[in-house]
Amino acid sequence: MRKLFLGVLFIVAQILVVTSAANAQFARKGLIDRNAARNLGLERTWHLQVPMNPYASEIKDVYVHVSTQQARWVYEVQQGPKSWFFADDQLDQFGRPVGKKAAEILAANKKAELGDAEILEHGVPTVRIALLTNRGDVTLVDGETGAVLWTKTVGNPRHAAVGVCTNDELTVVLTGLRMYVIRNSDGHVISEKITKGVAGASPVITERRTATTFNYEVNQNGENSYSMIYVPTIENRMDLYDLDKEIKTDGPDALASYPKGLPGFGRGLMQPTLGSKSIAWPTDQGVVYVADLVTNKVDRQLRTLGTITSPVAYIPGVRRFLTASSDGYVYCFKEDDPDDMWRSSIGEPI
């Protein structure tokens, strides 16, 4: 009995040692230690204490936007293991960005100075991270540097914060039954509206599409008008709000709604996923709907045998949507080909 007791005590001691070693890799603020990150093949580039209301207790939602239309250009002059970088947003002697052409010239001059060097051109897409606390504090962050672009409190802090999303131009926030549209350039609220229905999850906002890039229809002025906000609701539909056609800046309730929504069986409790030309979202009834971003009509649906508890994933390169249901099946289907679909079982519930 004594040997058994000592054996159990030894095992507990070993567990405590391992746990202490694991916890030692985290700083007091809960950050992953740089060495621990390096051991996992990662690098901690920046960290941030999010500005928030002193009564806020958590970050309710995080949305990462990687732009397909905006980027910064970096020219790397490489000589053996050494590298020199010249970016279009680095500042000149007057404190202004030098621009793409000047950065290219600086890199060429450095190459001429070194002699046997080569120039590598890197296009780094603009990354924006939008954060929302449970008290309605909204923060927009530069995803490359961690710099806070602006922070603002919207809505009644006693109302439930639902979600946030952003694109190149605007940030959309849902708190309670109100929707706020904020301009990314200065953090100014340009529109506020009572939503048509009760939101079940975070919204998404499309980019301002161009006909040459996305083959979308254009209006009579030659401009595209398909910048939309999609809000999943608990009322068997997806609500739509048209920004380009309906948005105004002459009152607190100026954002008019698109005249129709997208029907769906079940409550929308997950944030929709934007594809190249489609939007997909699951419901709590195990159904995935796919709608066209131009016509705003549901063109297909996928019925699973279980429930779906996470947003649909999208792979841009091959233009495929992925989803998984609680019955253990993973589904994959192509965005523009309804017949190109497969499912596979992993053998256990998801």
C-alpha positions in Angstrom: 0.0 0.0 0.0 2.9 2.3 0.9 4.5 1.6 -2.5 1.3 2.4 -4.3 0.9 5.7 -2.4 4.5 6.7 -3.3 4.0 5.7 -6.9 0.9 7.9 -7.2 2.7 10.8 -5.4 5.6 10.5 -7.9 3.2 10.7 -10.9 1.4 13.7 -9.4 4.8 15.4 -8.8 5.8 14.7 -12.5 2.6 16.2 -13.7 3.2 19.3 -11.6 6.7 19.7 -13.0 5.5 19.4 -16.6 2.7 21.9 -16.0 5.0 24.3 -14.3 7.4 24.1 -17.3 4.6 24.7 -19.7 3.3 27.6 -17.8 6.8 29.1 -17.5 6.7 29.6 -21.3 3.9 32.2 -20.9 4.5 35.7 -19.6 2.6 37.2 -16.8 0.3 38.9 -19.2 -0.6 35.6 -20.9 1.6 36.1 -23.9 3.4 33.3 -25.6 7.1 33.5 -24.8 9.3 34.3 -27.8 11.4 31.2 -27.3 8.3 29.0 -27.0 7.0 30.5 -30.2 10.3 29.9 -31.9 10.3 26.3 -30.9 6.9 25.9 -32.7 8.3 27.6 -35.8 6.5 30.8 -35.1 7.5 34.4 -34.5 5.7 36.9 -32.2 5.8 40.1 -34.3 3.7 42.3 -32.0 1.2 42.3 -29.2 -1.4 44.8 -28.1 -3.5 45.8 -25.1 -6.8 46.6 -26.7 -8.3 50.0 -25.6 -11.6 49.3 -23.9 -14.2 50.5 -21.5 -13.0 49.9 -17.8 -16.2 47.9 -17.4 -15.6 45.7 -20.4 -14.6 42.1 -19.5 -13.8 40.4 -22.8 -13.3 40.8 -26.5 -16.5 39.7 -28.0 -15.5 39.4 -31.7 -12.4 39.6 -33.9 -12.5 40.0 -37.7 -9.3 39.8 -39.9 -9.6 41.4 -43.3 -6.8 40.7 -45.9 -7.3 43.1 -48.8 -7.4 41.9 -52.4 -7.1 45.5 -53.7 -4.7 47.3 -51.5 -1.1 46.4 -50.8 2.3 47.8 -49.8 5.4 47.0 -51.9 8.7 46.0 -50.4 11.9 45.6 -52.4 14.5 43.3 -50.8 18.1 43.7 -51.9 19.7 40.3 -51.1 23.4 39.5 -50.9 24.1 36.1 -49.5 22.6 35.9 -46.0 22.2 39.7 -45.7 19.1 41.7 -46.8 18.2 45.3 -47.1 14.5 46.4 -47.4 13.0 49.4 -49.1 9.2 49.9 -48.8 6.8 52.3 -50.6 5.5 53.5 -47.2 8.8 54.4 -45.6 9.1 58.1 -44.9 11.4 60.6 -46.7 13.2 63.5 -45.1 9.9 65.5 -45.0 8.0 62.7 -43.3 6.0 61.6 -46.4 5.8 58.1 -47.9 8.4 57.8 -50.7 6.0 55.8 -52.9 6.5 52.6 -55.0 8.7 54.2 -57.7 11.1 55.8 -55.3 11.4 52.6 -53.2 12.3 50.7 -56.4 15.0 53.3 -57.3 16.4 53.1 -53.7 16.7 49.3 -54.1 18.3 49.7 -57.5 20.9 52.1 -56.1 21.7 49.7 -53.2 22.1 46.9 -55.7 24.5 49.0 -57.7 26.4 49.8 -54.6 26.8 46.2 -53.5 27.5 44.8 -57.0 26.6 41.1 -56.8 23.2 41.4 -55.3 19.6 40.7 -56.4 16.4 42.5 -55.9 13.2 40.6 -54.8 9.9 42.3 -55.1 7.2 41.6 -52.4 3.6 42.6 -52.5 2.3 42.6 -49.0 -1.6 42.9 -48.8 -3.1 45.4 -46.4 -4.4 43.6 -43.3 -6.9 45.1 -41.0 -8.1 43.6 -37.7 -11.4 44.8 -36.2 -12.1 44.0 -32.5 -15.3 44.5 -30.5 -15.6 44.2 -26.7 -18.7 43.2 -24.8 -19.4 46.8 -24.0 -19.4 48.1 -27.5 -15.7 49.3 -27.8 -14.6 49.0 -31.5 -10.9 49.1 -32.4 -9.3 48.9 -35.9 -5.7 47.7 -35.9 -3.1 47.5 -38.7 -2.4 43.8 -38.9 1.2 44.2 -40.1 2.4 46.5 -37.3 -0.2 46.3 -34.5 -0.7 50.0 -34.7 -4.2 51.2 -33.4 -5.8 53.2 -36.3 -8.7 54.3 -34.2 -11.0 53.2 -31.3 -14.6 54.2 -30.7 -17.5 53.2 -28.4 -20.8 52.7 -30.1 -24.3 51.8 -28.9 -25.6 51.3 -25.4 -23.0 49.4 -23.3 -25.8 47.6 -21.6 -27.0 46.1 -24.9 -25.5 42.8 -26.1 -22.5 43.2 -28.5 -23.1 40.9 -31.5 -20.2 41.2 -33.9 -18.0 43.3 -36.2 -16.6 43.1 -39.7 -14.5 45.3 -41.9 -13.2 45.8 -45.5 -10.9 48.3 -47.2 -13.2 51.2 -46.6 -15.8 50.6 -43.8 -16.3 48.8 -40.5 -19.7 47.4 -39.5 -20.7 46.8 -35.9 -23.9 45.2 -34.5 -24.8 45.9 -30.9 -28.3 45.1 -29.6 -30.7 45.9 -32.4 -28.6 48.6 -34.0 -26.1 48.6 -36.8 -23.3 51.1 -37.1 -21.2 51.8 -40.2 -17.8 53.4 -39.5 -15.4 54.9 -42.0 -12.0 53.3 -41.7 -10.0 56.4 -42.7 -11.0 58.4 -39.6 -13.3 56.3 -37.4 -16.3 58.5 -38.1 -19.8 56.8 -37.8 -21.4 57.6 -41.1 -24.6 55.7 -40.5 -26.7 54.1 -37.8 -29.8 52.0 -38.2 -32.2 49.8 -36.3 -31.9 46.3 -37.9 -34.8 44.7 -39.6 -34.4 41.5 -37.6 -32.6 40.0 -34.6 -29.0 39.2 -35.6 -27.8 35.7 -34.7 -24.1 36.3 -35.5 -21.6 38.7 -36.9 -22.2 40.5 -40.2 -20.0 40.5 -43.3 -19.5 43.3 -45.8 -18.4 42.9 -49.4 -15.7 44.9 -51.1 -16.6 47.6 -53.6 -16.4 45.4 -56.7 -15.2 46.4 -60.1 -16.6 45.0 -63.3 -13.1 44.5 -64.9 -11.9 42.5 -61.9 -14.9 40.5 -60.9 -17.0 40.5 -64.1 -19.9 42.1 -62.2 -22.7 44.1 -63.7 -22.4 47.9 -63.6 -25.0 50.6 -63.2 -25.8 53.3 -65.8 -23.0 55.5 -64.5 -20.4 52.8 -65.1 -20.0 52.1 -61.4 -20.6 48.9 -59.6 -23.3 48.9 -56.9 -22.7 45.6 -55.1 -21.2 46.6 -51.8 -23.5 44.9 -49.4 -23.8 44.1 -45.7 -25.1 40.6 -44.9 -26.6 39.9 -41.4 -27.6 36.4 -40.4 -30.8 36.4 -38.3 -32.6 34.0 -36.0 -35.7 34.5 -38.2 -35.0 32.0 -41.0 -33.4 34.5 -43.3 -30.4 36.6 -44.1 -31.0 40.4 -44.1 -29.3 42.5 -46.8 -28.3 46.2 -46.6 -27.2 48.0 -49.8 -24.5 50.5 -49.1 -23.8 52.0 -52.5 -27.4 52.7 -53.5 -29.0 53.5 -50.1 -26.4 54.9 -47.8 -26.7 58.6 -46.8 -25.1 60.8 -44.2 -27.9 63.2 -43.3 -29.3 61.5 -40.2 -28.8 58.9 -37.5 -31.1 56.4 -39.2 -29.9 57.0 -42.8 -28.9 53.5 -43.8 -31.8 52.1 -45.8 -32.2 48.4 -46.2 -32.1 46.3 -49.4 -35.7 45.5 -50.4 -35.3 41.7 -49.9 -33.5 39.1 -47.8 -32.2 35.6 -48.4 -34.5 32.9 -47.1 -33.1 29.9 -45.2 -34.4 27.1 -43.0 -33.1 27.6 -39.5 -31.4 30.3 -37.4 -28.2 31.8 -38.7 -25.9 31.6 -35.7 -22.5 31.7 -37.6 -20.9 34.5 -39.5 -21.3 34.1 -43.2 -18.3 33.4 -45.4 -17.5 35.4 -48.5 -16.1 33.7 -51.6 -15.1 35.2 -54.9 -18.6 35.6 -56.3 -20.7 33.8 -53.6 -21.6 34.0 -50.0 -22.2 30.8 -47.8 -23.6 30.4 -44.4 -24.9 27.5 -42.2 -28.0 27.3 -40.0 -28.7 25.5 -36.8 -30.7 22.9 -38.8 -27.6 21.6 -40.5 -28.2 23.3 -43.8 -25.6 25.4 -45.8 -26.9 28.0 -48.2 -24.9 29.5 -51.1 -26.1 32.8 -52.7 -24.7 34.8 -55.7 -23.2 38.1 -54.7 -24.5 39.8 -57.9 -28.1 38.6 -58.1 -28.4 38.1 -54.3 -30.3 34.9 -54.8 -29.8 31.5 -53.2 -28.6 29.2 -55.9 -27.9 26.0 -53.9 -28.1 24.4 -50.5 -26.4 21.5 -48.8 -28.3 19.5 -46.2 -26.2 17.6 -43.7 -27.3 14.9 -41.2 -26.0 16.8 -38.2 -25.6 20.3 -36.8 -22.9 22.8 -37.9 -21.2 24.6 -35.1 -18.6 26.7 -37.0 -18.5 29.1 -40.0 -18.0 27.7 -43.5 -14.4 27.9 -44.6 -13.3 29.1 -48.1 -10.1 28.3 -50.1 -9.5 31.2 -52.5 -7.0 29.5 -54.8 -9.3 26.6 -55.8 -12.5 28.5 -55.0 -14.0 25.8 -52.7 -16.1 25.9 -49.6 -15.6 23.5 -46.7 -17.9 22.7 -43.8 -18.2 19.9 -41.2 -21.2 18.6 -39.3 -21.6 17.0 -35.9 -22.3 13.6 -37.5 -18.6 13.3 -38.4 -18.7 14.3 -42.1 -16.6 16.9 -43.9 -18.1 18.4 -47.0 -16.3 20.2 -49.8 -17.9 21.8 -52.9 -16.8 24.1 -55.6 -18.1 27.7 -55.7 -19.1 27.8 -59.3 -19.9 24.1 -60.0 -22.7 22.5 -58.0 -21.9 19.1 -59.3 -18.3 19.2 -58.0 -18.7 18.1 -54.4 -17.5 15.4 -52.1 -17.9 14.3 -48.5 -15.7 12.2 -46.2 -16.2 10.7 -42.8 -13.6 11.1 -40.1 -15.2 8.3 -38.0 -16.2 10.3 -35.0 -18.4 13.3 -34.1 -17.2 16.8 -34.8 
